[in-house]
Every structure is written in C-alpha cells, then in structure tokens.
Amino acid sequence: MSGMRTAVVAGVAFAAGAAVMWAQQRGGVEPSPVAPSPVAPNLACVDSLSLNMSSAAPVAGAAKPPAAPTTGRVQLIDNNCVKSWRSTILPNGALTQHRHDHGRALIALTDGQLQVVDTAGKVINTYHWERGKAYWLDADPPGQTHADVNRTTSPIEVIVVELKKDK
C-alpha cells in the first residue's frame, strides 16, 4: 500500500506542477521553490500515462488560430491511478450533472466563485477559488450528482486530479 500511495502522490504532484507551469506561462502564477521529495517515486502508475496535448498553445507562426474557449473538460491524464482534466466554465455557464466517486485535488488557474447545484438547482456548496492555489475535495456522497455553475462575469479554469484508488 505504501508503494501505491507514493505512486498516487507522484501522479498528483506531477499534475499539480504541470498546472502551475501552465498558469505561469499564461502570466497567472509566480514561481515558487519546491523542495525535492525524500521518497523515490514508484512509477507503477506511469506505465499508461497519456497526455492530451490537443489544447496546448499553438506554435508561433502556426496557421490555425486557437479555438474560442468553451465550457467543458479537456482530459490531460488517465492511467490506472489518477484521472486529470482541465475544466473551463464560461460566465453564466455550467458543466452537466455528474459525480465524483473519488477524492480529488483541484488547482485554480483563475480566481472565481463556483456554485455546486443538485438536480433541482439547489445550491449544495459555493467555492471561492484563488488563482494558483490547490484545494482538496472529497468524493461525493453516494447517489448524489451535481453541476458546477459559474454565475460570474469571468471564465473559471481549474485543473482537477482525481484519485482512482483512494478507497
């Protein structure tokens, strides 16, 4: 089990570092020093690592302009230990009803206020994200689904790293 935790921590740390670097490139987050981990990572979860680079910034001089942002998710990593995606929710937009069966780390790429609503539209929770900060969210209660709603005037962007083997 210790090896599994090390692999999960390594996967989360990798995704969190990638999120912060992405935010820094967009001019969002100041770099901060990170102390090296005293534990050698167990790379068992990295075997099937796949990164989706289709949404990366275009190369200088590329003929195709970047697509206009839309509300939705873009998968970044999916292996046997973690699943990661970047979510964008435009002003007055919402992600469709869904649930999280596992705990997850969230890295805010923008400041924003996000409402979590149930199927009847009742607000379950309101989160106030600060750009560059990381947050932990537990798994959803059994049987509960929700939608993430942005009722502000600015887009909300986050990277989520969800554990697959946290139970």
N, C-alpha and C positions, 0 to 999 in steps of 0.2 A: 504494500500500500504506500510505503514511503516513496518508492520509485514513481508511482502513479502521481502522487502529489507534486513531486519535483517536476515531472513532465507537464502537468497542468500549469504549475507556476511558470515554467519556462514559456509555455504557449501564451499565457496571459501577458507575461512580461514582454514577449516579442510583439504581440498585437498592440499593447499599450504604447510601446516605444515607437512602433510604426505610426500609430495615430498621432502621437505628439510630433514626430518628424513631419508628418503630412501637414499638421496645423502650423508648424513653424514655417514650412515652405509657403504657406498661404499668408504668412505675416501675422499669425494669430498668437503664438505662444513663445515666450522667452525660453531659450535653452536652460536646462538646469543639470548640474552634475549628478551622475548616478554612480553609486558605489558598486563595484563588482560583487556578484553573488558569491558567497563562500562555498556554495554547493554546486558541484558539476551537474549540469542538466542531463536528465535522462531523455534521450531523443526518441523514445518509443512512439510518441505521438506525432513525430515529424515525418514519419515514413510517407504518409499520404498527403502531405501538405500541398495545398493548391491555392495559389493566389490569383485573384481575378484582377487583372491589370487593365481591363477594358475601360475603366473610368479614370485612368491616370491622366495627368495633364498632357496635352498634345506636345509633340516635339516642335521646337522652333522651326518655322518655315513649313510646317505641315499644311496641306491643302484644306483639310477638313476642320472647320471651327468646332469648338467644344459644344456639346448639346446643351440646350437650356435646362436648368435644374428642374426636376420633377419630384413630387412626393413619392417616396418609396425606399426600398432597400437595395443595396448592391452587395452581394456576397464577396467577402475577402478571403476567408479561410474556412475550410470544412474538412476536418480529419476525424479520427476516432476519439479524440479527447475534447476538442473545442470546435465551436462554430462562431464565426465572426462576420459582421456585416456593418456597412455604413448606412445609417438612416438619414434621410433628408425629409423634413416636413415643412412644406411651404406655408406662408401665412394663411390662416383660416383653412388649413388642410388637415387631413387625418390619415393615419395608417388604418387598414382594415382590421376588424376584430381578429384577435389572435391570443395566444397564451404562451407562457414560458414555463416549461416543466423543470427547468434547472436554474440555478443561480447564475448571475452574470455581472461582469464589470462593464461599466459604461464610461467612456471618455468623451467629455463635451468638447466639440470643435467650435461651438459658438455659444454665446450667452443665450439664455432663453427660458421661458416658462412653459412647461408641458403639462397638460391635463390628461389624466388616465381616466377613461369613462367606460362604464359597463354597457351591456347591450341595450339598456333602456336610456342611455345617455347621461346617467347619474355619475357625477364626478367621484371617483374612488380615491384619487390622490392627485396632488399637484406638486410637481417638481420644479425647482429653480436651479437650472444648470449654470455653471460658471465655466467659461472657455478655459480649456487646459486642465481642468480638474477631473479626477476619476471618482466614480461612485460605485457602490456595491448594491445590487438589487437581488433580493431573494426570489426563489421560484414562486409562481402564482399559486394561490390556494387551489386545491383540487376542484375541477369543474368550472373555474372562473375564467372568462375571457375578457379582453379589454381592447380598446382602441386608444392610440396615442394621438392627442389633438393639440394643434398649435393655434391658439386664438389670438396670437400677437401679430404685429406688422412686419416681423423679420423671420427669415427661414431659421429652422433649428437643424443642426447637423451634429450627429453623435456617431461614435464607433462603439459597437457592442461586442463583447467577447463572452459567449455563453458556454459554460462548462457542460460536458455531456456525461461525465462520470462523477458527479458530486454527491451521489446518494449511496 
